Amino acid sequence: MKKTILFTTIMVFLIACGGVKKTQEAINTGNYSAAINKAIKNLADNKTKKGNQPYVLLLEEAFKKYTQRELENIAYLKKEGNPANYNDIFNGYSRLKNIQERIKPLLPLQVYDEGRNARFSFTNYDNEILVAKDNLSDYLYNSASELLQNAKYKEDFRNAYRDFEYLNELSPGYADSREKMDEAYSKGLDFVKVNMINDTEQIVPARLEEELLNFNTYGLNDQWTQYHTNPLEEVNYDYEMQVAFRAINISPEQIQEKQIIKEKQIKDGVEVLIDQDGRVVKDSLGNEIKVDRFRTVSCNFYQFTQLKSAQVTGNVSYIDLQRKQQLNSYPISSEFVFEHVYANYNGDKRALDNDLVPLLNRVAVPFPSNEQMVYDAGEDLKSRLKDIVVRHKFN
């Protein structure tokens, strides 16, 4: 028991030392954020624990060096005078404030060996943050507005949208940024009209066509692509998606018959045991020995299998309507097999194996219609079509 406690104590000590060493290494390599995070985590668990004293000094050192470096970087960005730096300046001040707010709940932090509290030089950065946010908001609005006005490509509109979106996170309702963001979004969209083509001599069930074209069930997560199964006249479509049925093959209705002859030894009462000389065998008390009597029974088992299959093949093609050329084509195919087994017999049913008996309770059923066969074959097409739509990217 004492050895276990000693071992546990040593392990805890080694782990603690390892944590302090890694935190010091983070400071030595300039990774002040990691050092601050590690120190705060340990001190939040128990700031008065003597074993956590190194973290107090490490936090003090890391905070001082982090603040100095961040302020020097902000000063350089300001001096450079590039409006594109406003985002980095805003984020820099925000990080400084955030770290201070994380340390404040831990205060005071005592340094026992020196009889003092840890020293943290806090600054109120609220004014700097507000000024930086205003500058950044102005810059984002002007930059995104110019990009929206001069955009030539879809990606230009999308970049403008992202800037307006960020602007509305920083300064909700800034000028007419919401309206311009909506404009950038609509102009950055790829519009795809979906066309279903039936090149077969079979009728595609309306229910299957409806389900295949119900893109709402596909769980699409493409922000910049809209599929229209009912094209709108006022929309200038960028692409066309053609879902073409090239062949629908339906087999004839078949009934396959198979006869199986089964034999089995079954118990049929008891009889007196006779030895090889034809004499009755008796036990030690003189009683006749009786044994089970068996006889062979047979049964003719007739198994019937109803079969019908349907195979649907086709392809999905994407066409660039602006360039009048095909982009990609993906083959699709699916098959459905209807199979129903039933049976009857002639003879003694006791000769049949247990797995055959349940088939005797079945009877022939009507074959599915051709339309139902095509629909059932199309069930797998839905997942294949979804996979194609999800994987295909226009840009």
Number of C-alpha atoms within 10 A of each C-alpha: 6 7 8 9 10 10 12 12 11 12 12 11 13 12 11 14 15 12 16 22 12 14 24 21 15 18 21 12 8 15 15 25 16 16 26 24 16 19 26 20 13 18 20 13 10 12 21 15 10 10 14 18 19 18 23 22 17 21 26 18 19 26 25 16 14 20 20 11 14 16 15 12 15 19 12 13 17 14 9 10 10 9 15 13 18 24 16 15 25 20 15 19 22 18 15 19 17 11 18 17 12 13 21 12 10 13 12 13 21 17 17 12 7 8 8 11 13 17 18 16 9 16 9 11 12 12 10 14 18 14 13 22 21 16 17 23 23 18 19 25 22 13 16 26 20 12 19 21 12 11 18 10 10 17 15 18 25 22 18 27 27 16 22 29 20 15 24 19 12 14 16 12 12 15 12 10 22 17 12 19 24 14 15 26 20 16 20 22 18 18 20 23 21 18 17 15 14 15 13 16 10 15 12 19 15 11 9 20 14 11 14 20 21 14 18 9 11 16 9 13 8 10 10 17 15 15 20 19 16 10 15 10 7 6 11 14 20 16 23 19 22 17 23 19 20 16 16 22 16 19 12 11 12 14 15 10 13 10 13 12 14 17 17 16 13 14 11 11 10 11 13 15 17 15 10 8 6 8 10 14 15 15 8 6 6 8 10 15 13 14 12 12 14 14 10 11 16 17 18 18 23 17 19 20 15 18 17 20 20 23 19 22 19 21 16 19 17 21 19 17 14 10 10 9 11 14 12 12 15 13 14 19 18 19 20 19 15 14 13 17 18 19 21 18 17 11 14 15 19 16 20 21 12 9 7 14 17 11 16 16 9 13 12 13 10 7 16 14 10 20 17 15 22 26 21 20 23 26 16 15 21 21 13 16 21 17 12 16 17 13 9 10 9 12 7
